[in-house]
């Protein structure tokens, strides 16, 4: 994530790994990357604060942030709005990375085009009402029967094959559909971060609002 996000993350003192008795009480200060503060759900659970966005081509989170907020350093906000913890696995891959991923996972182009499963197409009655939805995974020879104005109708041959490539492309397409926080609410989130990220007094590990210290178990050996 960008530097602007890291400045909100407080620090953590952990015991030095140097195996020297002179350093038995030494600590090393680092950013506490496990610090994940819960932000105000009134913002993140209200769709009125967001707008839909579709990631285009090989756009990265910083590129989306620059387009929406004129600030690439707000890439962390784009990820936060979509509860994205690991962009490498949850953000749409670039074309080149996607090709490499497919070959690594399936081993060959032939296996990419193997049938993975079958799904239904939509079925409607005479009045145009949906009696069976599209996209349900079923056996290739699946059929079903329903009454249409008093007449029993049996429908078969309404499945389509889904290849491994179809499946992976759909996953990538779903990842492209994200939400971004509307620009007028960005300051609210930043204010919230500044409020919830600092440590609170009362913990035995508390040193300051920006620092806690782990126990030095080496002192008790």
DONUKE-505362 format. One record per atom (N, C-alpha, C, CB): x, y, z negated; residue in three letters. Coordinates in steps of 0.1 Angstrom, whole numbers, padded with zeros to 4 digits, always signed. Each point is the difference from the previous one (the first is absolute). Glycine has a CB too. Layout:
<rs>
XYZALA ...
</rs>
This chain:
<rs>
+0008-0012+0000UNK -0008+0012+0000UNK +0009+0013+0000UNK -0018-0013-0012UNK +0011+0024+0014UNK +0008+0012+0002UNK +0005+0006-0013UNK -0014+0004+0020UNK +0024+0004-0019UNK +0006+0007-0012UNK -0010+0007-0009UNK +0021+0002+0013UNK -0031+0004-0006UNK -0010+0008-0008UNK -0008-0009-0009UNK -0001+0016+0019UNK -0001-0028-0016UNK -0007-0009-0009UNK +0009-0004-0011UNK -0014-0008+0018UNK +0027+0005-0015UNK +0009-0005-0010UNK +0003+0010-0011UNK +0011-0014+0017UNK -0013+0027-0014UNK +0002+0010-0011UNK -0010-0001-0011UNK +0011+0015+0017UNK -0023-0021-0014UNK -0010-0002-0010UNK +0002-0012-0009UNK -0016+0012+0016UNK +0024-0021-0011UNK +0002-0013-0007UNK +0010+0003-0012UNK -0005-0014+0021UNK +0002+0011-0033UNK +0009+0002-0011UNK +0011-0011+0000UNK -0019+0010-0014UNK +0028-0008+0005UNK +0012-0009+0000UNK -0001-0010-0011UNK +0014+0018+0009UNK -0005-0028-0008UNK +0001-0011-0010UNK +0015-0003-0003UNK -0022-0010+0008UNK +0025+0009-0021UNK +0014-0003-0004UNK +0000-0015-0002UNK +0003+0023-0011UNK +0006-0030+0018UNK +0002-0014-0003UNK +0014-0003-0004UNK -0018-0006+0017UNK +0020-0005-0023UNK +0013-0003-0006UNK +0011-0002+0011UNK -0011-0011-0020UNK +0023+0017+0018UNK +0010-0002+0010UNK +0004-0015+0001UNK +0009+0023-0005UNK -0006-0027+0018UNK +0004-0014+0002UNK +0015-0002-0001UNK -0020-0002+0015UNK +0027+0012-0018UNK +0015-0001-0001UNK +0003-0009-0013UNK +0004+0023+0012UNK +0003-0033-0010UNK +0004-0010-0011UNK +0012+0005-0007UNK -0011-0019+0013UNK +0010+0030-0020UNK +0011+0006-0007UNK -0006+0004-0014UNK +0012+0008+0022UNK -0006-0012-0033UNK -0005+0003-0013UNK -0001+0015-0002UNK +0010-0022-0009UNK -0001+0030+0015UNK -0001+0014-0001UNK -0013+0006+0005UNK +0026+0000+0001UNK -0032-0007+0008UNK -0012+0005+0006UNK -0012-0007-0005UNK +0013+0005+0021UNK -0013-0011-0033UNK -0011-0008-0005UNK -0013+0008-0001UNK +0017-0014-0012UNK -0015+0027+0009UNK -0012+0008-0001UNK -0003+0010+0011UNK +0004-0002-0024UNK +0003+0000+0035UNK -0001+0008+0012UNK -0013-0003+0007UNK +0025+0002+0002UNK -0031+0008+0004UNK -0012-0001+0008UNK +0002+0006+0014UNK -0014+0000-0021UNK +0007-0005+0030UNK +0000+0006+0014UNK -0014+0005+0003UNK +0018-0016+0007UNK -0019+0028-0003UNK -0013+0007+0003UNK -0003-0002+0014UNK +0004+0017-0018UNK -0017-0021+0021UNK -0004-0002+0014UNK -0015+0003+0001UNK +0018-0017+0004UNK -0023+0019+0008UNK -0014+0002+0002UNK -0008-0012-0004UNK +0005+0016+0018UNK -0016-0015-0025UNK -0009-0011-0004UNK -0010-0003+0011UNK +0003+0006-0025UNK +0002-0014+0035UNK -0009-0003+0011UNK -0012-0008-0003UNK +0021+0001+0014UNK -0021-0007-0026UNK -0012-0008-0004UNK -0011+0009-0006UNK +0015-0019-0004UNK -0012+0032+0003UNK -0010+0009-0006UNK -0010+0003+0011UNK +0017+0011-0015UNK -0029-0016+0013UNK -0011+0002+0009UNK -0012+0005-0008UNK +0008-0019+0015UNK -0009+0032-0015UNK -0011+0007-0008UNK -0013-0001+0008UNK +0017+0016-0010UNK -0028-0018+0002UNK -0013-0001+0006UNK -0005+0014+0002UNK -0005-0023-0010UNK +0002+0027+0022UNK -0005+0013+0003UNK -0015+0001-0002UNK +0019+0004+0016UNK -0025+0007-0016UNK -0014+0003-0002UNK -0008-0008+0010UNK +0005+0023-0009UNK -0013-0033+0004UNK -0009-0008+0009UNK -0011+0009+0006UNK +0005-0020-0014UNK -0008+0031+0008UNK -0010+0009+0006UNK +0004+0004+0014UNK -0007+0008-0023UNK +0020-0007+0025UNK +0005+0004+0014UNK +0001-0012+0009UNK +0012+0019-0010UNK -0005-0030+0005UNK +0003-0011+0008UNK -0012-0010+0003UNK +0023+0003-0008UNK -0034-0001+0001UNK -0011-0009+0002UNK -0012+0008+0007UNK +0007-0013-0021UNK -0004+0025+0025UNK -0010+0008+0006UNK +0004+0003+0015UNK -0006+0011-0022UNK -0002-0017+0031UNK +0004+0001+0014UNK -0002+0014+0005UNK -0007-0024+0003UNK +0000+0032-0010UNK -0001+0014+0005UNK +0013+0008+0000UNK -0024-0001-0009UNK +0034-0004+0001UNK +0013+0006+0000UNK +0009-0004+0011UNK -0003+0001-0025UNK -0002-0011+0033UNK +0009-0005+0010UNK -0006+0001+0014UNK +0008-0016-0017UNK +0001+0014+0027UNK -0004-0001+0014UNK +0007-0012+0006UNK -0004+0025+0002UNK -0003-0031+0008UNK +0006-0011+0006UNK +0011+0004+0010UNK -0022-0012-0002UNK +0032+0003+0004UNK +0011+0003+0009UNK +0004-0013+0006UNK +0007+0020-0013UNK -0003-0020+0026UNK +0005-0012+0006UNK +0014+0002+0004UNK -0022-0005+0009UNK +0031-0003-0015UNK +0014+0001+0003UNK +0003-0003+0015UNK +0005-0007-0024UNK +0002+0016+0030UNK +0002-0001+0015UNK +0014-0005+0003UNK -0015+0019+0003UNK +0016-0029+0005UNK +0013-0006+0005UNK +0009-0004-0012UNK -0002+0015+0020UNK +0014-0009-0020UNK +0010-0004-0010UNK +0001+0011-0011UNK +0013-0012+0017UNK -0024+0019-0020UNK +0000+0010-0010UNK +0003-0006-0014UNK -0017+0013+0013UNK +0026-0006-0020UNK +0004-0004-0014UNK -0008+0009-0009UNK +0023-0007+0007UNK -0024+0003-0020UNK -0007+0009-0010UNK +0005+0014+0000UNK -0003-0020-0014UNK +0016+0023+0015UNK +0005+0013+0000UNK -0005+0008+0012UNK +0020-0007-0013UNK -0022+0000+0025UNK -0005+0007+0012UNK -0014+0003-0002UNK +0017-0012+0014UNK -0025+0003-0020UNK -0014+0003-0003UNK -0001+0012-0009UNK -0006-0024+0003UNK +0014+0024-0014UNK +0000+0011-0009UNK +0003+0013+0006UNK +0006-0016-0018UNK +0004+0016+0027UNK +0004+0012+0007UNK -0012+0005+0009UNK +0024-0007+0000UNK -0031-0002+0007UNK -0011+0004+0008UNK -0012+0005-0008UNK +0008-0017+0017UNK -0011+0011-0028UNK -0011+0004-0008UNK +0002+0012-0009UNK -0007-0024+0001UNK +0019+0023-0008UNK +0003+0010-0010UNK +0011+0010+0003UNK -0008-0017-0016UNK +0014+0015+0028UNK +0012+0008+0004UNK +0011-0002-0010UNK -0015+0017+0011UNK +0016-0029-0017UNK +0011-0002-0009UNK +0003-0015+0000UNK -0007+0020-0015UNK +0017-0025+0021UNK +0004-0014+0000UNK +0003-0006-0013UNK +0008+0003+0023UNK -0005+0006-0033UNK +0003-0005-0013UNK -0012-0004-0008UNK +0019+0015+0000UNK -0031-0014+0006UNK -0012-0004-0007UNK -0004-0014+0005UNK -0008+0023-0002UNK +0018-0031+0008UNK -0002-0013+0004UNK -0005-0009-0011UNK +0017+0003+0018UNK -0012+0000-0031UNK -0005-0008-0011UNK -0015+0002-0003UNK +0023+0003-0010UNK -0028+0008+0014UNK -0015+0003-0002UNK -0008-0009+0010UNK +0005+0024-0008UNK +0000-0025+0020UNK -0007-0008+0010UNK +0000-0014-0004UNK +0008+0015+0018UNK +0003-0020-0024UNK +0001-0014-0005UNK -0009-0002-0012UNK +0023-0002+0009UNK -0023+0012-0018UNK -0008-0001-0012UNK -0015+0000+0003UNK +0018+0012-0012UNK -0022-0004+0021UNK -0014+0000+0004UNK -0006-0013+0005UNK +0003+0024+0006UNK +0007-0033-0001UNK -0004-0013+0006UNK +0004-0011-0009UNK +0001+0010+0023UNK +0004-0007-0035UNK +0004-0010-0010UNK +0011-0009+0006UNK -0023+0000-0011UNK +0032+0006+0019UNK +0010-0007+0007UNK +0013+0000-0009UNK -0009+0007+0022UNK +0012-0019-0027UNK +0011-0002-0009UNK +0013-0003+0008UNK -0016-0008-0018UNK +0015-0001+0028UNK +0011-0004+0008UNK -0002+0003+0014UNK +0005-0018-0016UNK -0001+0030+0021UNK -0003+0004+0014UNK +0005-0011+0010UNK +0002+0024-0007UNK +0009-0031+0004UNK +0006-0010+0009UNK -0010-0011+0004UNK +0022+0005-0009UNK -0031-0008-0001UNK -0010-0010+0002UNK -0014+0005+0002UNK +0014-0015-0013UNK -0017+0027+0010UNK -0013+0006+0000UNK -0003+0011+0010UNK -0001-0007-0024UNK +0012+0012+0030UNK -0001+0011+0010UNK +0001-0007+0014UNK +0009+0018-0016UNK -0016-0013+0026UNK +0001-0005+0013UNK +0014+0000+0005UNK -0023+0007+0005UNK +0028-0018+0001UNK +0013-0001+0005UNK +0002+0007+0013UNK +0002-0022-0011UNK +0010+0026+0014UNK +0004+0006+0013UNK -0001-0012+0010UNK +0015+0018-0010UNK -0016-0014+0023UNK -0001-0010+0010UNK +0011-0010+0000UNK -0012+0016+0014UNK +0024-0011-0016UNK +0012-0008+0000UNK +0000-0009-0013UNK +0013+0018+0013UNK -0016-0012-0024UNK -0001-0008-0013UNK -0011-0011+0001UNK +0009+0020-0013UNK -0020-0017+0019UNK -0011-0009+0002UNK +0004-0012+0008UNK -0016+0019-0002UNK +0023-0016+0013UNK +0005-0011+0009UNK +0009-0010-0008UNK -0002+0015+0020UNK +0011-0009-0028UNK +0010-0008-0007UNK -0007-0008-0011UNK +0017+0017+0004UNK -0027-0011-0010UNK -0008-0006-0011UNK -0007-0013+0006UNK -0003+0022-0012UNK -0003-0020+0024UNK -0008-0011+0006UNK +0010-0012+0004UNK -0017+0017+0009UNK +0028-0013-0003UNK +0010-0011+0003UNK +0005-0007-0012UNK +0006+0013+0020UNK -0004-0005-0031UNK +0005-0006-0012UNK -0010-0009-0007UNK +0015+0020-0003UNK -0028-0016+0004UNK -0010-0008-0006UNK -0004-0012+0008UNK -0008+0021-0011UNK +0007-0020+0024UNK -0006-0011+0008UNK +0011-0007+0008UNK -0021+0013+0002UNK +0033-0007-0001UNK +0011-0008+0007UNK +0000+0001+0015UNK -0001-0014-0019UNK -0010+0016+0025UNK +0000+0001+0015UNK -0012+0007+0005UNK +0013-0021+0001UNK -0013+0026+0011UNK -0011+0007+0006UNK -0012-0010+0002UNK +0015+0017+0011UNK -0011-0029-0008UNK -0011-0011+0002UNK -0008-0001-0012UNK +0015-0012+0016UNK -0009+0011-0028UNK -0008-0002-0012UNK -0008+0013-0004UNK +0018-0016-0008UNK -0014+0027+0013UNK -0008+0012-0003UNK -0013-0001+0007UNK +0021+0014-0001UNK -0022-0021+0012UNK -0012-0001+0008UNK -0008-0012-0003UNK +0010+0013+0018UNK -0006-0021-0028UNK -0008-0012-0005UNK -0012+0005-0007UNK +0021-0014-0002UNK -0032+0006+0003UNK -0013+0004-0006UNK +0002-0002-0015UNK -0013-0007+0021UNK +0009+0017-0028UNK +0001+0000-0015UNK -0014-0004-0006UNK +0018+0018+0001UNK -0029-0013+0004UNK -0013-0003-0004UNK -0010+0005+0010UNK +0007+0001-0024UNK -0020-0004+0021UNK -0011+0005+0008UNK -0009+0009-0008UNK +0001-0021+0014UNK -0006+0031-0007UNK -0010+0009-0007UNK -0012+0002+0009UNK +0019+0012-0012UNK -0030-0008+0006UNK -0013+0001+0007UNK -0001+0014+0007UNK -0011-0015-0017UNK +0003+0015+0028UNK -0004+0012+0006UNK -0014+0003-0006UNK +0014-0004+0022UNK -0018+0016-0020UNK -0013+0004-0006UNK -0012-0006+0008UNK +0011+0022-0008UNK -0021-0026+0000UNK -0012-0006+0006UNK -0012+0008-0004UNK +0010-0023+0000UNK -0019+0028+0009UNK -0012+0007-0003UNK -0012-0007+0005UNK +0013+0021+0002UNK -0024-0018-0009UNK -0013-0006+0004UNK -0006+0009+0011UNK -0004-0010-0023UNK -0008+0007+0027UNK -0007+0007+0011UNK -0002+0015-0003UNK -0011-0022+0007UNK +0010+0025-0020UNK -0002+0014-0004UNK +0013+0008-0002UNK -0022-0008-0010UNK +0033+0001+0013UNK +0012+0007-0002UNK +0006+0000-0014UNK -0007+0014+0019UNK +0001-0022-0028UNK +0005-0001-0013UNK +0011-0011-0001UNK -0023+0007-0009UNK +0033-0003+0001UNK +0012-0009-0001UNK -0005-0012-0009UNK +0017+0019+0003UNK -0016-0031+0003UNK -0003-0012-0008UNK +0013-0008-0004UNK -0022-0001+0012UNK +0033+0004-0006UNK +0013-0005-0004UNK +0010+0010+0004UNK -0008-0024+0003UNK +0016+0028-0013UNK +0010+0010+0002UNK +0013-0005+0007UNK -0009+0012-0020UNK +0016-0002+0026UNK +0013-0004+0007UNK +0011-0001-0011UNK -0008+0012+0022UNK +0018-0019-0018UNK +0012+0000-0008UNK +0001-0011-0012UNK +0001+0024+0006UNK -0012-0032-0007UNK +0001-0011-0010UNK +0008-0011+0005UNK -0023+0007-0008UNK +0032-0012+0000UNK +0009-0011+0003UNK -0008-0013-0001UNK +0020+0012-0007UNK -0020-0020+0018UNK -0008-0012+0001UNK +0007-0010+0008UNK -0022+0013-0002UNK +0018-0026+0002UNK +0005-0010+0010UNK -0003+0004+0014UNK -0002-0018-0018UNK +0010+0013+0027UNK -0001+0004+0014UNK -0014-0005+0006UNK +0025-0001+0003UNK -0031-0010-0008UNK -0012-0005+0005UNK -0012+0004-0009UNK +0012-0019+0010UNK -0011+0030-0017UNK -0010+0004-0010UNK -0013+0004+0008UNK +0018+0008-0016UNK -0029-0011+0010UNK -0013+0004+0005UNK -0010+0003-0012UNK +0004-0014+0022UNK -0014+0021-0019UNK -0010+0002-0011UNK -0014+0002+0007UNK +0017+0010-0016UNK -0027-0012+0007UNK -0014+0001+0005UNK -0008+0010-0008UNK +0001-0024+0007UNK -0009+0032+0000UNK -0009+0010-0006UNK -0013+0001+0007UNK +0021+0012-0008UNK -0031-0006+0001UNK -0013+0002+0006UNK -0001+0014+0006UNK -0010-0015-0016UNK +0006+0016+0029UNK -0001+0012+0007UNK -0014+0001+0005UNK +0024+0000+0007UNK -0032+0009-0014UNK -0014+0001+0003UNK -0008-0013+0000UNK +0006+0021+0013UNK -0002-0029-0023UNK -0007-0013-0001UNK +0006-0012+0008UNK -0020+0013-0004UNK +0030-0009+0012UNK +0007-0011+0008UNK +0013-0003-0006UNK -0012+0008+0020UNK +0015-0021-0021UNK +0012-0004-0006UNK +0011+0001+0011UNK -0011-0016-0016UNK +0022+0023+0013UNK +0010+0002+0010UNK +0014-0005-0006UNK -0012+0020+0009UNK +0019-0028-0001UNK +0013-0005-0005UNK +0010+0007+0009UNK -0009-0023-0007UNK +0019+0028+0000UNK +0011+0008+0008UNK +0013-0008-0002UNK -0012+0022-0004UNK +0019-0024+0015UNK +0013-0006-0001UNK +0009+0007+0010UNK -0010-0023-0007UNK +0022+0019+0007UNK +0010+0006+0010UNK +0001+0016-0002UNK -0004-0019+0016UNK +0004+0023-0028UNK +0001+0015-0002UNK +0012+0003-0009UNK -0025+0002+0002UNK +0035-0010-0001UNK +0013+0002-0007UNK +0010+0004+0010UNK -0006-0016-0018UNK +0016+0023+0012UNK +0012+0004+0009UNK +0013-0004-0008UNK -0013+0019+0011UNK +0023-0023-0004UNK +0012-0004-0006UNK +0009+0012-0004UNK +0000-0020+0014UNK +0006+0019-0025UNK +0009+0011-0006UNK +0014-0006+0000UNK -0019+0011-0014UNK +0028-0005+0022UNK +0014-0005-0001UNK +0007+0006-0011UNK +0000-0003+0025UNK +0012-0002-0028UNK +0009+0006-0010UNK +0003+0014+0003UNK +0010-0022-0004UNK -0008+0025+0017UNK +0002+0014+0004UNK -0012+0009-0003UNK +0017-0008+0018UNK -0029+0003-0014UNK -0012+0008-0003UNK -0001+0003-0015UNK -0011-0011+0019UNK +0014+0001-0027UNK -0001+0002-0015UNK +0010+0010-0005UNK -0007-0024-0002UNK +0019+0024+0007UNK +0010+0009-0004UNK -0003+0014+0005UNK +0017-0018-0001UNK -0022+0019+0013UNK -0003+0013+0006UNK -0012+0007-0008UNK +0008-0008+0022UNK -0017+0000-0027UNK -0011+0005-0008UNK +0005+0005-0013UNK -0016-0016+0011UNK +0025+0009-0017UNK +0006+0004-0013UNK +0007+0014+0002UNK +0002-0024-0008UNK +0005+0025+0019UNK +0007+0012+0002UNK -0009+0012+0003UNK +0019-0013+0009UNK -0030+0010-0002UNK -0010+0010+0003UNK -0007+0005-0013UNK -0004-0010+0023UNK +0001+0000-0032UNK -0006+0004-0013UNK +0009+0009-0008UNK -0013-0022+0000UNK +0026+0020+0001UNK +0009+0008-0008UNK +0001+0014+0006UNK +0013-0021-0006UNK -0016+0023+0018UNK +0000+0013+0006UNK -0011+0009-0005UNK +0011-0010+0020UNK -0022+0004-0025UNK -0011+0008-0004UNK +0002+0003-0015UNK -0015-0010+0017UNK +0019+0023-0020UNK +0003+0004-0014UNK -0008+0012-0004UNK +0023-0009+0003UNK -0022+0013-0015UNK -0006+0012-0005UNK +0011+0010-0004UNK -0020-0013-0008UNK +0018+0025+0010UNK +0009+0011-0004UNK -0008+0010-0009UNK +0015-0003+0021UNK -0009+0008-0031UNK -0006+0009-0009UNK -0001+0014+0008UNK +0009-0012-0021UNK -0021+0018+0019UNK -0002+0013+0007UNK +0010+0010-0006UNK -0025-0006+0004UNK +0029+0015+0004UNK +0011+0009-0004UNK -0004+0009-0012UNK +0007+0000+0024UNK -0019+0003-0026UNK -0004+0009-0011UNK +0001-0007-0014UNK -0015+0012+0016UNK +0017-0025-0016UNK +0001-0007-0012UNK +0014-0005-0004UNK -0023-0007+0004UNK +0033+0010+0005UNK +0013-0004-0003UNK +0006+0006-0013UNK +0003-0002+0025UNK -0006+0014-0027UNK +0005+0007-0012UNK -0005-0007-0013UNK +0002+0022+0013UNK -0014-0027-0012UNK -0006-0007-0012UNK +0008-0013-0003UNK -0023+0009+0006UNK +0027-0016+0004UNK +0007-0012-0002UNK +0014+0003-0006UNK -0013-0011+0019UNK +0019+0021-0013UNK +0014+0004-0005UNK -0001+0004-0015UNK +0007+0007+0024UNK -0017+0001-0027UNK -0002+0004-0014UNK -0002-0012-0009UNK -0010+0022+0008UNK +0002-0031-0003UNK -0002-0013-0008UNK +0012-0007-0002UNK -0023-0001+0009UNK +0032+0000+0001UNK +0013-0007-0002UNK +0008+0007-0010UNK -0001-0008+0024UNK +0002+0021-0024UNK +0008+0007-0009UNK -0005-0002-0015UNK +0005+0017+0018UNK -0018-0020-0019UNK -0006-0002-0013UNK +0002-0014-0005UNK -0017+0018+0005UNK +0015-0028+0003UNK +0000-0014-0005UNK +0013-0007+0001UNK -0023-0001+0007UNK +0033+0006+0001UNK +0012-0007+0001UNK +0009+0001-0012UNK -0001+0004+0024UNK +0002+0008-0031UNK +0009+0001-0011UNK -0004-0010-0012UNK +0003+0024+0006UNK +0007-0028-0013UNK -0002-0009-0011UNK -0007+0008-0012UNK +0020-0015+0007UNK -0028+0007-0015UNK -0006+0007-0011UNK +0007-0004-0013UNK -0022+0000+0012UNK +0022+0008-0022UNK +0006-0003-0013UNK -0008-0011-0007UNK +0008+0024-0002UNK +0000-0031-0006UNK -0007-0011-0008UNK +0007-0013+0002UNK -0021+0013+0001UNK +0027-0015+0010UNK +0007-0013+0003UNK +0014+0000-0006UNK -0013-0002+0022UNK +0017-0010-0027UNK +0013-0001-0006UNK +0011+0002+0010UNK -0010-0015-0016UNK +0007+0014+0029UNK +0010+0002+0011UNK +0000+0014+0004UNK -0003-0023+0007UNK -0006+0032-0012UNK -0001+0014+0005UNK +0012+0008-0003UNK -0024-0002-0003UNK +0030+0009+0013UNK +0011+0009-0002UNK -0005+0014+0003UNK +0017-0018+0005UNK -0023+0019+0007UNK -0006+0013+0004UNK -0011-0003+0010UNK +0023+0012-0004UNK -0030-0001+0009UNK -0011-0002+0009UNK +0005-0007+0013UNK -0011+0019-0009UNK +0024-0018+0012UNK +0006-0005+0012UNK +0009-0012-0002UNK -0002+0022+0010UNK +0003-0027-0022UNK +0009-0011-0003UNK -0004-0009-0012UNK +0018+0015+0009UNK -0018-0028-0006UNK -0001-0010-0011UNK +0012-0009+0001UNK -0025+0000+0001UNK +0028-0007-0012UNK +0012-0008-0001UNK -0003-0014-0004UNK +0013+0021-0006UNK -0008-0030+0013UNK -0002-0014-0003UNK +0008-0005-0013UNK -0004-0004+0024UNK -0001-0006-0030UNK +0007-0005-0012UNK +0014-0006+0004UNK -0022-0005-0011UNK +0032+0008+0003UNK +0013-0006+0003UNK +0002-0012-0008UNK +0010+0023+0004UNK -0014-0035+0001UNK +0000-0012-0007UNK +0014-0005-0003UNK -0021-0006+0011UNK +0031+0012-0003UNK +0014-0004-0003UNK +0005+0004-0013UNK +0004+0002+0024UNK -0011+0009-0030UNK +0004+0004-0013UNK -0003-0010-0011UNK -0003+0024+0008UNK -0007-0033-0005UNK -0004-0009-0010UNK +0006-0014+0002UNK -0021+0013-0002UNK +0030-0015+0012UNK +0006-0013+0002UNK +0011-0003-0010UNK -0005+0002+0024UNK 
</rs>
